[in-house]
Amino acid sequence: MDAAKAIMDFSKQIFKINEIEFIAIPTTSGTGSEVTSFSVITDAQKGTKYPLVSADLIPNKAILDPELVKTVPNFITADTGMDVLTHAIEAYVSTDSNDFSDALAEKAIKLVHEYLIDAYKDGSNLEAREKMHNASCMAGLAFNQASLGLNHGIAHIVGAKFHIPHGRTNSILLPYVIEYNANISGYNNASYSDTAKKYAQIAKMLGLESSNVRLGVKNLVNEIKKMQKNMNMPMKLTDCKVNKVDVENLLPEIAQLALKDGCTKTNPRIPNDSGIIDILKQII
């Protein structure tokens, strides 16, 4: 779908065509690309991914049909579903978030939390499939307004370098990026960042213990790891048959490329090389 969006846009520019009717029909519940101005293109030779962003990339129409995802294998359901969760959480804490993107992100997070594991366990569960399809679209609408963050900034590079599916890479990174962005060091509620408070709000919304911000963030991270375990997802890069030494050798390059990624600009905590390298060391 992203390739088709890019082909459409470049065709209009090259051949001076004003309008091309574009109808997007997603067959996974993951990217939300059917409603976004984003198109992520992989350069296989350079081993990197380029997120293109333009209002001209938004499809004219989107058709959401849960029948089309009934036969998606469970491991792809897990990968794409965690991509939805990452989209929604990153949009929620983005520096460009607003009341409208927050509302969409909140609903998407709730739906993923309630229905993803059901869809994973039974692909023919049309209610779970429909709810995940809707969540994917809503998360797309949320990040199309608010953009994303460092999670995607790193995932674009790591996924391309080591040929790991995008949603799986996002899932592996998510707990550690949350901890990095929350940046909790003290025990005083007044010292917590607005970002940490928003993560704690998510925990509270999901019914997790969050009597204080620190506990809320901790329980959100633990809940994400619990979901990963329930879907037998890899939680480290070495679980994806990636060589540890290969990652270690590329740490500075990955950090530099992640800093330049368009999604990183709206991360709530301004990252640096050492911060990104620390995250990468935790996921190896």
Residue pairs with C-beta under 8 A, 6 or more apart in sequence:
1 24
1 26
1 31
1 33
1 34
2 31
2 33
2 38
2 39
2 40
2 41
3 39
3 41
4 22
4 24
5 22
5 24
5 33
5 39
5 57
5 59
6 39
6 41
6 52
6 57
8 20
8 22
8 57
9 39
9 52
9 54
9 56
9 57
11 17
11 20
12 18
12 19
12 20
12 56
21 60
21 61
22 59
22 60
22 61
23 59
23 60
23 61
23 62
23 63
24 33
24 34
24 35
24 59
24 61
24 62
24 63
25 34
25 62
25 63
25 65
25 68
26 32
26 33
26 34
26 62
26 64
26 68
26 69
26 133
26 136
26 137
27 68
27 69
27 72
28 69
28 72
28 76
28 80
28 136
29 69
29 72
29 77
29 80
29 81
29 84
29 119
29 129
29 132
29 133
29 135
29 136
30 79
30 80
30 81
30 83
30 84
30 136
30 167
31 80
31 83
31 136
31 140
31 166
32 84
32 87
32 136
32 137
32 138
32 139
32 140
32 141
32 143
32 144
33 39
33 140
34 59
34 62
34 63
34 64
34 137
34 140
35 58
35 59
35 62
35 137
35 140
35 141
35 144
36 57
36 58
36 140
36 141
36 143
36 144
37 53
37 54
37 55
37 56
37 57
37 58
37 144
38 51
38 52
38 53
38 57
38 143
38 144
39 51
39 52
39 57
40 49
40 50
40 51
40 52
40 156
40 166
41 49
41 50
41 52
42 48
42 49
42 50
42 160
43 49
43 50
43 160
47 160
47 161
48 156
48 157
48 160
48 161
48 257
49 156
49 157
49 159
49 160
51 152
51 156
51 261
51 262
51 263
53 262
58 144
62 137
64 133
64 134
64 137
65 133
66 126
66 129
66 130
66 133
67 126
69 77
69 123
69 129
69 132
69 133
70 123
70 124
70 126
70 129
71 123
72 80
72 123
73 123
74 120
74 121
74 123
74 231
75 232
76 165
77 116
77 119
77 120
77 123
77 132
78 116
78 120
78 167
78 171
78 231
78 232
78 233
79 165
79 166
79 167
79 168
79 171
79 233
80 136
80 167
81 112
81 116
81 119
81 120
81 132
81 167
81 231
82 116
82 167
82 168
82 170
82 171
82 174
82 227
82 228
82 233
83 166
83 167
83 170
83 171
84 108
84 112
84 116
84 132
84 135
84 136
84 139
85 108
85 109
85 112
85 113
85 116
85 139
85 171
85 174
85 224
86 151
86 152
86 155
86 167
86 170
86 171
86 173
86 174
87 108
87 139
87 140
87 142
87 143
87 148
88 104
88 105
88 106
88 108
88 109
88 112
88 135
88 138
88 139
88 142
88 143
89 105
89 109
89 174
89 178
89 199
89 202
90 143
90 148
90 149
90 151
90 152
90 263
91 97
91 101
91 104
91 105
91 139
91 142
91 143
91 145
91 146
91 147
91 148
92 101
92 102
92 105
92 106
92 109
92 142
92 146
92 198
92 202
93 149
93 181
93 195
93 198
93 199
93 268
94 101
94 143
94 146
94 147
94 148
94 149
94 266
94 267
94 268
95 266
95 267
95 268
96 145
96 146
96 147
96 266
97 105
97 145
97 146
98 145
98 146
100 145
101 141
101 142
101 143
101 145
101 146
102 142
104 138
104 139
104 141
104 142
104 145
105 138
105 139
105 142
105 143
105 146
106 202
106 205
107 135
107 138
108 135
108 136
108 138
108 139
108 142
109 202
109 205
109 206
110 205
110 206
111 131
111 132
111 134
111 135
111 138
112 132
112 135
113 206
113 223
113 227
114 131
115 127
115 128
115 131
115 132
115 135
116 128
116 132
116 227
116 231
117 227
117 230
117 231
118 125
118 127
118 128
119 125
119 128
119 129
119 131
119 132
120 230
120 231
122 128
123 129
146 266
147 262
147 263
147 265
147 266
148 263
148 266
149 177
149 181
149 263
149 264
149 266
149 267
149 268
150 177
150 180
150 181
150 258
150 263
150 264
150 267
150 269
150 271
150 276
150 279
151 170
151 173
151 174
151 177
152 170
152 261
152 263
152 264
153 258
153 259
153 261
153 262
153 263
153 264
153 267
153 271
154 173
154 177
154 254
154 258
154 261
154 276
154 279
154 280
155 166
155 169
155 170
155 173
156 166
156 258
156 261
156 263
157 254
157 257
157 258
157 261
158 164
158 169
158 173
158 237
158 254
158 280
159 165
159 166
159 169
161 250
161 254
162 237
162 240
162 242
162 246
162 247
164 237
164 240
164 242
168 233
168 234
168 240
171 228
171 233
172 234
172 235
172 236
172 237
172 240
172 283
173 279
173 283
174 224
175 221
175 224
175 225
176 279
176 282
176 283
177 279
178 199
178 217
178 220
178 221
178 224
179 217
179 221
180 269
180 271
180 275
180 278
180 279
181 195
181 196
181 199
181 267
181 268
181 269
182 192
182 193
182 195
182 196
182 199
182 217
183 193
183 195
183 196
183 269
184 192
184 196
184 213
184 214
184 217
185 191
186 192
187 214
189 212
189 213
192 200
192 213
192 214
193 268
193 269
194 268
195 268
195 269
196 213
196 214
196 217
197 213
199 213
199 216
199 217
199 220
200 210
200 212
200 213
200 215
200 216
200 217
200 220
201 216
202 216
202 220
203 209
203 210
203 216
203 217
203 219
203 220
203 223
204 210
204 216
206 220
206 223
208 216
208 219
208 220
208 223
209 215
209 216
209 219
210 216
210 219
225 235
228 235
229 235
234 240
236 283
236 284
237 244
237 247
237 283
237 284
238 244
238 284
244 284
247 254
247 280
247 284
248 284
251 277
251 280
251 281
252 273
252 277
254 276
254 280
255 273
255 274
255 276
255 277
255 280
256 273
258 264
258 271
258 276
259 271
259 272
259 273
259 276
264 271
269 275
